[in-house]
Amino acid sequence: MLYKFPNVEYDNLFFKIKEMIEKRIEKIKLSLKNEEMVL
């Protein structure tokens, strides 16, 4: 059970997922800004 014994691998996975989500959010924000400029 990973959650009972947090190890480095699990932490890294969590960090990667968190990073991916943040990058996705940044992309969405950027595309929204671009659309505003077009309008």
ABEGO torsion letter per residue (X at the ends): XAAABBBAAAAAAAAAAAAAAAAAAAAAAAAAAAAAAAX
